[in-house]
């Protein structure tokens, strides 16, 4: 392949972060206390000013952030990395100040809060809360609060001063000492019918608001004894709600409820999702959308993400849901083109597609011909199906990845080619990649372990044995055999070249490539060029001989012209 641009890497390490926009912000928005900055999480963790202009990209090494918050004094950022289960403290330029590996399973709806003068970090798991502090350059776990009856934590909140915590309908006083934290339960509970969907405490700790399980009931209680102050019944159920600091107004998707008078105001609905609200209640968010002083703003990814790509000569064709573009690597041009009819459409349970877009395969092993718009052949694994991922070669070979086994089948000859066992049991969350070498001599499978570690398993089909990589890789989102003895692995910021020496797949750093930001999810090689598709929307074109990045383009949301952008 091509040489890595070592000089560029050294120069970049001392350069300032570019102000160029970055994308894939599909997470939540967090507000600072002063109303001057936003954090937008997702694959890219981006710091924006109050006008929505990017100030800094904080996770240039491409780790996905599921949640992020400002510290109490707004001086630094706390980020939760879901893939590797790390809690990180960053400065406002993205420099890592501390990191801690978490030893519990993060639920899909994990909630993080940062409260108190000491910026106590609180995380929710399914059945307990975890408390952390950042001091002297380290993140230290201070305490756990298991829920007494073993039920799932549905809702929790802490007072602004960090002295009280509500978990579901129970209130605890937090007694802190240098050696240990004690959670002293209150004598009385908030009494509601069913479970609580959400709870919020007033800043002064005197009142608590709860959203009932049915999504319609909202009640305000004295925090001290749990007695009810007011209760209201909405005409339609809601999933999410936020309140101002004094619990005088409750904001939900489609309206605002005055918690003192009981009157409501109707507002334009936003997408479903967790809500966040700023300190003076002038703005609230759902996902990447913010409603500020009655106006709606969207800070989602500024660039389109393309589903697939293919090379023909020097021209790279990238396909999106509604857009097809041709990127001419030699002439450094990009243009929109008409979509071929068989690129269109999608059937239920798609787990793999051929590079030219002609064929697809579903979880039962049925092959779909997009040109004929029909299935060809029978379900190879029964109508129930269990295929997790598949790859289709130009010669008709299909690799099916199951939970514990891999099968190779030629759908043109309708014959089985080979099969082998995997060293682990995989599932839908394993983020599987797979590729077959040109002569079906080797098959490579990438996946995530339960701990979030990327693994690449390469099997020698001719000699019926596996061969390991020369070292561990940090990410492996895309696999590509360029020959029977050369495997390219793309993931994170790297496009790694490996060569088989008969025993191991040796990673050749001198022939590997890198990108400066984001995370690669696909790699293609054709003649003189290497293309990397980035989850921040960029399409990187490298010279296959020199290793130089010669052309980088992206398509902005709402635009039809693909433009040249920064790396």
C-alpha positions as CSV (number, residue, x, y, z in Angstrom):
1,X,0.0,0.0,0.0
2,X,1.4,3.4,0.7
3,X,3.6,5.2,3.2
4,X,2.2,6.9,6.3
5,X,2.8,10.7,6.4
6,X,4.9,10.7,9.5
7,X,5.9,14.4,9.1
8,X,2.3,15.4,8.9
9,X,1.5,13.5,12.1
10,X,4.3,15.3,13.9
11,X,3.3,18.7,12.7
12,X,-0.3,18.2,13.5
13,X,0.4,17.3,17.1
14,X,1.5,20.9,17.7
15,X,-1.2,22.6,15.6
16,X,-4.3,24.3,16.9
17,X,-7.6,22.6,16.4
18,X,-9.2,23.7,13.2
19,X,-12.5,25.7,13.3
20,X,-13.8,23.6,10.4
21,X,-17.2,22.1,11.1
22,X,-17.5,18.4,12.1
23,X,-20.5,16.2,12.0
24,X,-22.2,13.1,13.3
25,X,-23.7,14.9,16.3
26,X,-26.6,12.5,17.0
27,X,-26.4,12.6,20.7
28,X,-27.6,15.1,23.3
29,X,-27.0,18.8,23.9
30,X,-25.6,20.0,27.2
31,X,-25.8,23.7,28.3
32,X,-23.2,25.5,30.3
33,X,-24.3,27.6,33.4
34,X,-23.4,30.9,31.9
35,X,-25.5,30.5,28.7
36,X,-22.5,31.0,26.4
37,X,-21.7,27.5,25.2
38,X,-23.2,24.1,24.1
39,X,-21.8,20.6,24.0
40,X,-23.2,18.3,21.3
41,X,-22.3,14.6,21.8
42,X,-22.3,11.8,19.3
43,X,-19.5,10.3,17.3
44,X,-18.1,13.8,17.3
45,X,-18.1,15.8,20.6
46,X,-18.3,19.4,19.6
47,X,-18.1,22.6,21.6
48,X,-20.3,25.4,20.1
49,X,-20.8,29.0,21.1
50,X,-24.3,30.4,21.9
51,X,-24.9,31.1,18.1
52,X,-24.2,27.5,17.2
53,X,-20.7,28.1,15.7
54,X,-18.2,25.4,16.3
55,X,-15.4,26.4,18.7
56,X,-13.6,23.1,19.1
57,X,-13.8,19.4,18.3
58,X,-13.1,17.7,21.6
59,X,-12.7,14.0,20.6
60,X,-10.3,14.1,17.7
61,X,-9.3,10.5,18.2
62,X,-12.9,9.5,17.2
63,X,-14.3,7.7,20.3
64,X,-18.1,8.0,20.4
65,X,-19.5,10.0,23.3
66,X,-23.0,9.0,24.6
67,X,-23.3,11.8,27.1
68,X,-21.3,14.9,28.0
69,X,-21.7,17.7,30.7
70,X,-19.9,20.8,31.7
71,X,-18.3,21.0,35.2
72,X,-20.1,23.0,37.8
73,X,-17.9,26.0,37.1
74,X,-17.9,25.5,33.3
75,X,-14.1,25.2,33.2
76,X,-13.9,21.6,31.9
77,X,-16.0,18.8,30.3
78,X,-16.9,15.4,31.5
79,X,-17.6,12.8,28.7
80,X,-19.0,9.3,28.9
81,X,-17.6,7.0,26.2
82,X,-20.1,4.2,25.7
83,X,-18.1,1.9,23.4
84,X,-15.2,1.4,25.7
85,X,-17.0,2.3,28.9
86,X,-14.7,5.1,30.0
87,X,-15.4,8.3,31.9
88,X,-13.2,11.1,30.7
89,X,-12.3,14.7,31.9
90,X,-11.3,17.0,29.0
91,X,-10.3,20.6,28.8
92,X,-12.1,22.9,26.3
93,X,-9.6,22.1,23.6
94,X,-10.2,18.4,23.9
95,X,-7.0,17.5,25.8
96,X,-7.6,14.6,28.1
97,X,-7.0,15.4,31.8
98,X,-8.2,12.1,33.3
99,X,-9.8,8.8,32.4
100,X,-11.4,6.0,34.3
101,X,-12.5,2.6,33.0
102,X,-16.0,1.7,34.3
103,X,-16.7,-1.9,35.5
104,X,-20.4,-2.0,35.1
105,X,-22.8,-2.4,32.1
106,X,-24.0,0.9,30.8
107,X,-27.8,0.8,30.1
108,X,-29.1,2.2,26.8
109,X,-30.8,5.1,28.7
110,X,-27.8,5.9,30.9
111,X,-28.1,9.4,32.5
112,X,-25.2,11.5,33.7
113,X,-25.4,14.5,36.0
114,X,-22.7,16.8,37.4
115,X,-23.7,18.7,40.5
116,X,-22.4,20.4,43.6
117,X,-19.5,22.8,44.1
118,X,-17.1,19.9,43.8
119,X,-18.6,18.8,40.4
120,X,-19.7,15.3,41.7
121,X,-20.3,13.0,38.7
122,X,-23.3,10.7,39.0
123,X,-24.1,7.8,36.6
124,X,-27.1,5.6,36.5
125,X,-27.0,1.9,35.9
126,X,-30.0,-0.4,35.9
127,X,-30.1,-1.0,39.6
128,X,-27.9,1.6,41.3
129,X,-26.2,5.0,41.1
130,X,-22.4,5.5,41.0
131,X,-20.7,8.7,42.3
132,X,-17.3,10.0,41.2
133,X,-15.1,13.0,41.9
134,X,-12.4,14.6,39.8
135,X,-9.5,15.7,42.0
136,X,-5.8,16.1,41.7
137,X,-5.8,14.9,38.0
138,X,-7.7,11.7,38.8
139,X,-11.3,10.5,38.6
140,X,-12.1,8.6,41.8
141,X,-15.1,6.5,42.6
142,X,-16.6,7.7,45.9
143,X,-19.8,5.7,46.4
144,X,-22.6,3.4,45.1
145,X,-26.2,3.7,46.0
146,X,-28.0,0.4,45.3
147,X,-31.8,0.6,45.2
148,X,-33.0,-1.2,48.4
149,X,-35.7,-3.4,46.9
150,X,-33.6,-4.4,43.8
151,X,-35.9,-2.8,41.3
152,X,-34.6,-0.9,38.3
153,X,-33.7,2.8,38.7
154,X,-36.4,4.5,36.6
155,X,-35.7,8.1,37.7
156,X,-33.3,10.0,39.8
157,X,-32.2,13.6,40.6
158,X,-29.9,15.4,43.0
159,X,-30.3,18.8,44.7
160,X,-28.1,21.6,43.3
161,X,-25.8,21.5,46.4
162,X,-25.4,17.8,46.1
163,X,-26.8,17.1,49.6
164,X,-30.0,15.2,48.6
165,X,-30.7,12.5,46.1
166,X,-34.1,11.1,45.0
167,X,-34.2,7.6,43.5
168,X,-37.6,6.8,42.2
169,X,-39.9,7.7,45.1
170,X,-37.2,7.7,47.8
171,X,-35.2,10.5,49.3
172,X,-31.7,10.2,50.7
173,X,-29.5,12.6,52.6
174,X,-25.8,12.3,51.4
175,X,-23.4,12.5,54.3
176,X,-19.8,12.9,53.0
177,X,-16.6,12.3,54.8
178,X,-13.0,12.0,53.4
179,X,-13.1,8.2,53.8
180,X,-16.7,7.3,53.0
181,X,-20.2,8.5,51.9
182,X,-23.3,7.5,53.7
183,X,-26.8,7.7,52.2
184,X,-29.3,8.2,55.0
185,X,-32.9,7.4,53.8
186,X,-35.8,9.7,54.7
187,X,-38.6,8.4,56.8
188,X,-41.4,9.0,54.3
189,X,-41.7,8.5,50.6
190,X,-43.4,10.3,47.7
191,X,-46.6,8.3,47.2
192,X,-47.9,7.8,43.7
193,X,-49.7,5.0,41.8
194,X,-47.3,2.9,39.9
195,X,-43.7,3.7,39.2
196,X,-42.1,7.1,38.6
197,X,-41.0,8.0,35.1
198,X,-39.0,11.1,36.0
199,X,-38.2,13.1,39.1
200,X,-36.8,16.6,39.5
201,X,-35.8,18.5,42.7
202,X,-36.0,22.3,43.1
203,X,-32.6,24.0,43.4
204,X,-33.4,24.9,47.0
205,X,-34.2,21.3,47.8
206,X,-37.7,22.1,49.2
207,X,-39.9,20.5,46.5
208,X,-39.9,17.6,44.1
209,X,-41.8,17.0,40.8
210,X,-42.6,13.6,39.5
211,X,-43.9,12.4,36.2
212,X,-46.0,9.3,36.8
213,X,-45.7,6.0,35.0
214,X,-48.8,6.5,32.8
215,X,-47.2,9.6,31.3
216,X,-50.2,11.8,32.1
217,X,-49.9,12.4,35.8
218,X,-47.7,15.2,37.1
219,X,-47.4,16.0,40.8
220,X,-45.4,18.3,43.0
221,X,-44.5,17.2,46.6
222,X,-42.8,18.6,49.7
223,X,-39.3,17.0,49.5
224,X,-39.1,16.7,53.3
225,X,-42.1,14.5,54.0
226,X,-43.4,13.6,50.5
227,X,-46.8,15.2,51.0
228,X,-48.5,16.4,47.8
229,X,-48.7,20.1,47.0
230,X,-50.3,20.0,43.5
231,X,-51.3,17.4,41.0
232,X,-52.3,17.6,37.3
233,X,-53.5,15.2,34.6
234,X,-52.5,15.8,31.0
235,X,-54.9,15.0,28.2
236,X,-52.2,12.9,26.4
237,X,-49.3,10.9,27.7
238,X,-45.7,12.2,27.4
239,X,-42.4,10.4,27.7
240,X,-40.1,13.2,28.8
241,X,-40.3,16.4,30.9
242,X,-37.9,19.0,32.3
243,X,-38.5,21.8,34.9
244,X,-37.1,25.2,35.8
245,X,-34.9,25.5,38.9
246,X,-37.8,26.6,41.2
247,X,-40.3,24.0,39.9
248,X,-42.7,26.7,38.7
249,X,-42.9,25.4,35.1
250,X,-42.6,22.0,33.4
251,X,-41.6,21.8,29.8
252,X,-42.6,18.8,27.7
253,X,-42.7,17.9,24.0
254,X,-45.7,19.9,22.8
255,X,-46.4,22.2,25.7
256,X,-45.5,24.0,28.9
257,X,-47.3,23.4,32.2
258,X,-47.5,26.1,34.9
259,X,-47.0,24.1,38.1
260,X,-48.4,26.9,40.3
261,X,-51.5,27.8,38.3
262,X,-52.1,24.6,36.3
263,X,-52.4,26.5,33.0
264,X,-50.8,25.1,29.8
265,X,-49.3,26.6,26.7
266,X,-49.1,24.7,23.4
267,X,-45.8,24.6,21.5
268,X,-44.5,23.0,18.4
269,X,-43.5,19.3,18.9
270,X,-39.9,18.1,18.7
271,X,-38.7,14.6,18.1
272,X,-39.0,12.1,20.9
273,X,-36.0,11.7,23.2
274,X,-34.4,12.9,26.4
275,X,-34.8,16.6,27.2
276,X,-32.2,18.9,28.7
277,X,-32.8,22.5,29.9
278,X,-30.4,25.4,30.5
279,X,-30.0,27.2,33.8
280,X,-32.4,30.1,33.1
281,X,-35.0,27.9,31.3
282,X,-34.8,30.0,28.1
283,X,-33.6,26.9,26.1
284,X,-34.3,23.2,26.1
285,X,-33.1,20.5,23.8
286,X,-34.1,17.1,22.4
287,X,-31.3,15.3,20.6
288,X,-29.5,17.8,18.4
289,X,-32.4,20.3,18.3
290,X,-32.7,23.3,20.6
291,X,-35.7,25.5,21.2
292,X,-34.4,28.9,22.3
293,X,-36.8,31.7,23.2
294,X,-39.5,30.1,21.1
295,X,-37.3,29.5,18.0
296,X,-36.1,26.1,16.9
297,X,-32.4,25.4,16.0
298,X,-30.8,22.2,14.7
299,X,-27.2,21.5,15.5
300,X,-27.1,18.0,14.0
301,X,-24.3,16.7,11.8
302,X,-23.6,19.3,9.1
303,X,-22.6,16.7,6.6
304,X,-24.4,13.7,5.0
305,X,-23.2,10.1,5.8
306,X,-23.1,7.8,2.8
307,X,-24.3,4.2,3.1
308,X,-22.0,2.5,0.6
309,X,-19.3,3.3,-2.0
310,X,-17.6,1.6,-5.0
311,X,-14.6,2.4,-7.2
312,X,-14.6,2.2,-11.0
313,X,-11.2,3.4,-12.3
314,X,-10.3,6.7,-10.7
315,X,-14.0,7.5,-9.9
316,X,-15.4,6.7,-6.5
317,X,-19.2,6.5,-6.4
318,X,-20.9,7.1,-3.0
319,X,-24.5,6.3,-2.3
320,X,-26.8,7.8,0.3
321,X,-30.5,7.5,0.9
322,X,-31.4,10.2,-1.6
323,X,-28.0,11.1,-3.1
324,X,-25.5,9.5,-5.4
325,X,-22.2,11.3,-6.2
326,X,-19.1,10.6,-8.2
327,X,-15.8,11.7,-6.8
328,X,-13.1,11.9,-9.5
329,X,-9.8,11.3,-7.6
330,X,-7.5,12.1,-10.5
331,X,-9.2,15.4,-11.5
332,X,-10.3,16.3,-7.9
333,X,-13.9,16.9,-8.8
334,X,-17.2,15.8,-7.4
335,X,-20.7,15.8,-9.0
336,X,-24.1,14.5,-8.4
337,X,-25.4,11.8,-10.7
338,X,-28.6,9.9,-11.3
339,X,-29.1,6.8,-9.1
340,X,-29.2,3.4,-10.7
341,X,-32.5,1.8,-10.1
342,X,-31.1,-1.3,-8.3
343,X,-29.4,0.9,-5.7
344,X,-32.8,1.9,-4.5
345,X,-35.0,0.1,-2.0
346,X,-34.4,-1.9,1.1
347,X,-35.9,-5.1,2.4
348,X,-36.4,-6.1,6.0
349,X,-33.5,-7.7,7.7
350,X,-30.7,-6.6,5.4
351,X,-27.3,-7.9,6.8
352,X,-25.1,-7.5,3.7
353,X,-24.8,-6.1,0.2
354,X,-22.5,-6.5,-2.8
355,X,-20.0,-3.7,-3.6
356,X,-21.9,-2.8,-6.8
357,X,-25.2,-2.7,-5.1
358,X,-26.7,-5.4,-7.2
359,X,-27.3,-8.0,-4.5
360,X,-28.4,-8.0,-0.9
361,X,-28.8,-10.7,1.6
362,X,-31.2,-10.9,4.7
363,X,-30.9,-12.6,8.1
364,X,-32.3,-15.9,6.8
365,X,-29.7,-16.2,4.0
366,X,-32.0,-15.2,1.1
367,X,-30.3,-13.3,-1.7
368,X,-32.2,-10.3,-3.1
369,X,-31.5,-9.1,-6.7
370,X,-32.1,-5.3,-6.7
371,X,-32.1,-5.2,-10.5
372,X,-34.9,-7.9,-10.8
373,X,-36.5,-6.6,-7.5
374,X,-37.0,-10.1,-6.3
375,X,-35.5,-12.7,-4.0
376,X,-33.4,-15.4,-5.8
377,X,-33.0,-18.7,-4.0
378,X,-34.4,-20.1,-0.8
379,X,-33.7,-19.1,2.9
380,X,-30.5,-21.0,3.6
381,X,-30.9,-20.8,7.3
382,X,-34.7,-21.2,7.6
383,X,-37.3,-18.4,7.9
384,X,-36.4,-17.8,11.5
385,X,-32.9,-16.8,10.4
386,X,-29.9,-16.0,12.6
387,X,-27.3,-14.4,10.2
388,X,-25.8,-11.3,11.9
389,X,-23.6,-10.1,9.1
390,X,-22.9,-11.1,5.5
391,X,-20.5,-10.1,2.7
392,X,-21.0,-10.8,-1.1
393,X,-18.1,-11.1,-3.4
394,X,-18.1,-10.4,-7.2
395,X,-17.6,-14.2,-7.9
396,X,-20.8,-15.0,-6.0
397,X,-19.3,-16.1,-2.7
398,X,-21.3,-15.0,0.3
399,X,-19.8,-15.1,3.9
400,X,-22.5,-15.5,6.5
401,X,-21.6,-14.7,10.1
402,X,-23.7,-16.4,12.7
403,X,-23.5,-16.3,16.5
404,X,-20.7,-18.9,16.8
405,X,-20.0,-20.0,13.2
406,X,-19.1,-18.6,9.8
407,X,-20.4,-20.2,6.5
408,X,-19.2,-19.5,3.0
409,X,-21.7,-20.2,0.2
410,X,-21.7,-19.5,-3.6
411,X,-25.1,-18.3,-4.6
412,X,-24.4,-18.5,-8.3
413,X,-23.2,-22.1,-8.1
414,X,-25.6,-22.9,-5.2
415,X,-22.8,-24.8,-3.4
416,X,-21.3,-24.6,0.1
417,X,-17.7,-23.6,0.0
418,X,-16.5,-23.8,3.7
419,X,-17.4,-23.2,7.3
420,X,-15.5,-22.6,10.6
421,X,-16.1,-21.8,14.3
422,X,-15.7,-18.5,15.9
423,X,-13.7,-18.1,19.2
424,X,-16.6,-16.1,20.8
425,X,-20.3,-15.9,20.8
426,X,-21.6,-12.8,18.9
427,X,-24.9,-10.9,19.0
428,X,-26.6,-7.9,17.4
429,X,-24.4,-5.5,19.5
430,X,-21.1,-6.9,18.4
431,X,-20.7,-4.5,15.5
432,X,-19.4,-7.2,13.1
433,X,-17.4,-6.7,9.9
434,X,-16.5,-9.5,7.5
435,X,-14.5,-9.9,4.2
436,X,-13.3,-12.8,2.1
437,X,-10.0,-12.8,0.2
438,X,-10.1,-12.9,-3.6
439,X,-9.5,-16.6,-4.1
440,X,-11.4,-17.5,-0.9
441,X,-8.2,-18.5,0.9
442,X,-8.8,-16.4,4.0
443,X,-11.8,-15.0,5.8
444,X,-11.6,-12.1,8.3
445,X,-14.2,-11.2,10.9
446,X,-14.1,-8.2,13.2
447,X,-16.2,-7.6,16.2
448,X,-16.5,-5.9,19.6
449,X,-16.1,-8.0,22.8
450,X,-18.4,-7.4,25.8
451,X,-15.7,-5.1,27.3
452,X,-15.8,-2.9,24.1
453,X,-12.4,-4.2,22.8
454,X,-12.1,-4.5,19.0
455,X,-10.9,-7.9,17.8
456,X,-10.0,-9.3,14.3
457,X,-10.2,-13.0,13.7
458,X,-8.6,-14.3,10.4
459,X,-9.2,-17.9,9.3
460,X,-7.1,-19.7,6.8
461,X,-9.7,-21.6,4.8
462,X,-7.2,-23.7,2.8
463,X,-5.3,-25.0,5.9
464,X,-8.2,-24.9,8.3
465,X,-6.5,-22.8,11.0
466,X,-6.6,-19.3,12.4
467,X,-3.9,-16.7,12.3
468,X,-3.6,-13.8,14.7
469,X,-2.6,-10.1,14.1
470,X,0.8,-9.1,15.2
471,X,-0.8,-6.8,17.8
472,X,-4.1,-5.6,19.1
473,X,-6.1,-2.9,17.2
474,X,-8.1,-0.2,18.8
475,X,-10.9,-0.2,16.2
476,X,-11.9,-2.3,13.2
477,X,-15.0,-1.0,11.5
478,X,-14.2,-2.2,7.9
479,X,-12.1,-5.1,6.5
480,X,-10.8,-5.3,2.9
481,X,-8.6,-8.0,1.3
482,X,-6.5,-6.5,-1.5
483,X,-5.0,-9.9,-2.1
484,X,-4.9,-13.3,-0.5
485,X,-2.0,-12.2,1.7
486,X,-2.8,-8.5,2.3
487,X,-5.6,-7.3,4.6
488,X,-6.5,-3.7,5.1
489,X,-8.3,-2.8,8.4
490,X,-10.0,0.6,8.8
491,X,-11.3,2.0,12.1
492,X,-10.9,5.0,14.3
493,X,-8.3,7.3,12.7
494,X,-6.3,4.5,11.0
495,X,-6.2,2.5,7.8
496,X,-3.9,-0.3,8.7
497,X,-2.1,-2.5,6.2
498,X,-1.3,-6.1,7.2
499,X,0.6,-8.8,5.4
500,X,0.4,-12.6,6.0
501,X,3.8,-14.3,6.7
502,X,2.4,-17.8,6.9
503,X,2.0,-17.6,10.6
504,X,0.7,-14.1,11.6
505,X,-0.8,-11.1,10.0
506,X,1.9,-8.5,10.4
507,X,0.7,-4.8,10.8
508,X,2.9,-2.6,8.5
509,X,2.9,0.8,10.1
510,X,5.1,2.2,7.3
511,X,2.3,1.3,4.8
512,X,-0.6,2.5,6.9
513,X,-2.6,5.7,6.7
514,X,-4.4,8.0,9.2
515,X,-7.0,10.7,9.3
516,X,-6.8,13.7,11.7
517,X,-10.4,13.5,13.1
518,X,-13.5,11.4,13.2
519,X,-13.6,7.7,12.8
520,X,-13.5,5.6,9.6
521,X,-16.2,3.2,8.8
522,X,-15.3,2.0,5.3
523,X,-12.2,1.7,3.1
524,X,-11.8,1.1,-0.6
525,X,-8.7,0.7,-2.8
526,X,-8.5,1.0,-6.6
527,X,-5.2,1.3,-8.5
528,X,-3.5,4.5,-7.4
529,X,-6.1,5.6,-4.8
530,X,-7.3,4.7,-1.4
531,X,-10.7,6.0,-0.2
532,X,-11.8,6.2,3.5
533,X,-15.4,7.1,4.5
534,X,-15.5,8.9,7.8
535,X,-18.3,9.0,10.3
536,X,-18.0,12.8,10.4
537,X,-19.2,13.0,6.8
538,X,-15.8,13.4,5.1
539,X,-14.6,11.3,2.2
540,X,-10.8,11.0,2.2
541,X,-8.9,10.2,-0.9
542,X,-5.2,9.1,-0.5
543,X,-2.5,8.5,-3.1
544,X,-1.7,4.8,-2.9
545,X,2.0,5.3,-3.4
546,X,3.0,8.4,-1.4
547,X,0.4,8.1,1.4
548,X,-0.6,11.8,1.0
549,X,-4.3,12.8,1.4
550,X,-4.9,14.4,-2.0
551,X,-8.6,15.2,-1.8
552,X,-11.2,15.5,0.9
553,X,-14.9,16.2,0.2
554,X,-18.2,16.3,2.0
555,X,-21.8,17.1,1.3
556,X,-23.5,19.6,3.6
557,X,-27.0,18.9,4.8
558,X,-29.5,20.9,2.7
559,X,-27.0,21.3,-0.1
560,X,-26.7,19.5,-3.4
561,X,-23.1,20.4,-4.3
562,X,-20.3,18.4,-2.7
563,X,-17.5,20.6,-1.5
564,X,-13.8,20.3,-0.7
565,X,-13.3,20.5,3.1
566,X,-10.5,20.3,5.7
567,X,-9.1,17.0,6.8
